[in-house]
Amino acid sequence: MATQRAVVPTQLAVGIGLIAISVILAMGAYRFPPEMGFVILPAYVYPYVVAAFLGGVGLLLSYQALSGGFRELGNDDTGTVPGGKAGAAWVTAGLVGVALLINLIGFVLAAGLLFACSARGFGSRHPVRDLAIGIALTLPIYWLFNAGLGVSLPSLINIWL
Amino acid sequence: MDILSSLAMGFSSALTPINLMWGFIGCLLGTAIGVLPGIGPALTVALLLPITAKVDPTGALIMFAGIYYGAQFGGSTTSILLNTPGESSSMVTALEGNLMARNGRAGPALATAAIGSFVAGTIATVLLTLFAPIVARLALNFGPTEYFAILVLSFTTVSAVLGASMLRGFASLGVGLTIGLIGLDSTSGIARYTLGVPELVDGIEVVLVAVGLFAVGEALYSLLYQTEANEGRHRLTSLWMTRADWKRSVPAWLRGTLIGFPFGSIPAGGAEIPTFLSYSTERKLSKYPQEFSANKGEGAIEGVAGPEAANNASATGSLVPLLTLGIPTSATAAILLAAFQNYNLQPGPMLFETSADLVWTLVASLYIGNVILLVLNLPLVGLWVKLLQIPRPYLNAGILVFATIGVYGMRHSSFDLLLMLAIGWGGVLMRRFDFPVAPVIVGMLLGPMAEKQLRNALSIGEGDWTVFLTQPISAFFLALTLLVLVVPHVLHKRGIKLHEDD
């Protein structure tokens, strides 16, 4: 719980972040190439409006962060759950892993790996079993998306493996 | 064509085996995800959007609608038995229903929730049948000026009414509008904010944002900040409702429906307000106030019956602005809109003219779906409860695998997966600081529409910006917008807190 009139640095960062996005939007809009012919509403006008809107909201939020913190905050419980950061790191690693590896090791292995990493993140301690479940789960999903939904997915396992 | 014959035509098409099957699958999936924590209708429909490439529009939309209101049915089961609302709009049900379950009355609580949802869903569908064509006929007179004003109104309502703070709602909206800016501008042909990344020229898919926020963001957030609720599950008891239960439930269902439907059908976003309103109404009117949780009672059946009815009625009601104006009032409705657009169908007044058969089949399928859901939920409730035995690691890992496949399947891009992860972390930040998520989705979808309507309105008005105030209908909507900005303040002062519904 933030005390009265205190500055809340994390919240200030959120406010400043929004202002930064608004500045980037405005700068980007300024550099749009000129349009030819008769233009009723040039391409930069609406982005400027969005930038101004976001900048205004960012300023007000920053003000709140400087004067006691965001108002009416629902979840005041500060601090993370023990082990939560490690869990989130596992999930993040699993997702980065899939993004980098899916073209390399094929669909089933990458998804199985993600399953095992996520399960580890959520507290499972049986990596081999998780990997097996992940692969067993991926096969029907592969079938569902590929045949059922008409989404073409990359090959199950890359040929060179 | 009059409504009855249109509806009869809709039924004849909705009752074909293939459409019945889609409806059944939708209801089944909807109930399942409603029961399961961590996965909601917005995410599920987003992940299933690819079927629009293969399945005909009628079948797909019937299924999506089934998921949408099936989730409302399923959500109550988790709330009552576990005290963890599967969907945020069943929070009130958790309050009173869980108390009943704790005192050995889980069965009647589940029964009144399911039957109430059925009653409310059916009445709301009748109201939809009667009112939607009227709204559509009125909306036929709307030009770009009016549409722009309506869009401004929906932006405002979705962001101002949801969540604890209007300012943070607007921040979410701003982020959504920003995401909507990325990509090729259809009028000028200028690629905006693509940062030289070829993947961004087409813009960011709503599926990617929804999956990032609802699947990845939720998973990370629950890891970081939520301790596992371990209150234990309550035993199922006989579903039989006593005569007194019925006598207390029926009026509550009807009141809940009457509160829920209008709130769903105006662009006021979400099922939260009507459920809370219904709850406080029942508390005031009840002859047994001592049974309510606030008075340390044993759980009052009206407190489950009313809000559950309101919840379902508002879900059906939200189809009115979606179908007649093309305006979504919740994240799920926004993704349903995306499904229509995948078929090159633009929901709006013209939909009732050009795709009358589709619209009426969809409406007829709502009647059928309510019956399917009642059958699925009441006798089979024991089966659904078994779903909750899936261990948490596997449930979450499974959701993430589904999410990844859904996003990767769109265009086989590793960049998309990394973007999904980044949006997921953004979602964690938003949850942490209590920013509502729905305005992001609504903003990114409606932002480009607003710009287009603004351009059209200005070209018709020959560049005159005052047209929005001089045209009576558009001025009316803008005045309404102003009202929306003021009313939450008043509600707030009275101590009514609203939360968002995904």
Interface residues (C-beta under 8 A of the other chain):
Chain A: T10 Q11 V14 L18 I21 S22 L25 G28 A29 F32 P33 E35 V39 I40 L41 P42 A43 Y46 P47 V50 F53 L54 V57 G58 L60 L61 Q64 F70 R71 E72 L73 G74 N75 D77 T80 V81 G84 K85 G87 A88 V91 T92 G94 L95 V96 V98 A99 L100 I102 N103 F107 A111 L114 F115 A116 S118 A119 R120 G121 F122 G123 S124 D130 I133 G134 L137 T138 I141 Y142 F145 G148 L149 G150 V151 S152 L153 P154
Chain B: L48 P50 I51 A53 K54 A164 S165 L167 R168 F170 A171 G174 V175 L177 T178 L181 D185 T187 S188 I190 R192 Y193 V216 A219 L220 L223 L224 Y225 Q226 T227 P391 R392 P393 Y394 N396 A397 G398 L400 V401 F402 T404 I405 G406 Y408 G409 M410 H412 S414 F415 L417 L418 M420 L421 G424 W425 V428 L429 R431 R432 F433 D434 G447 A450 E451 L454 R455 L458 S459 G463 H499
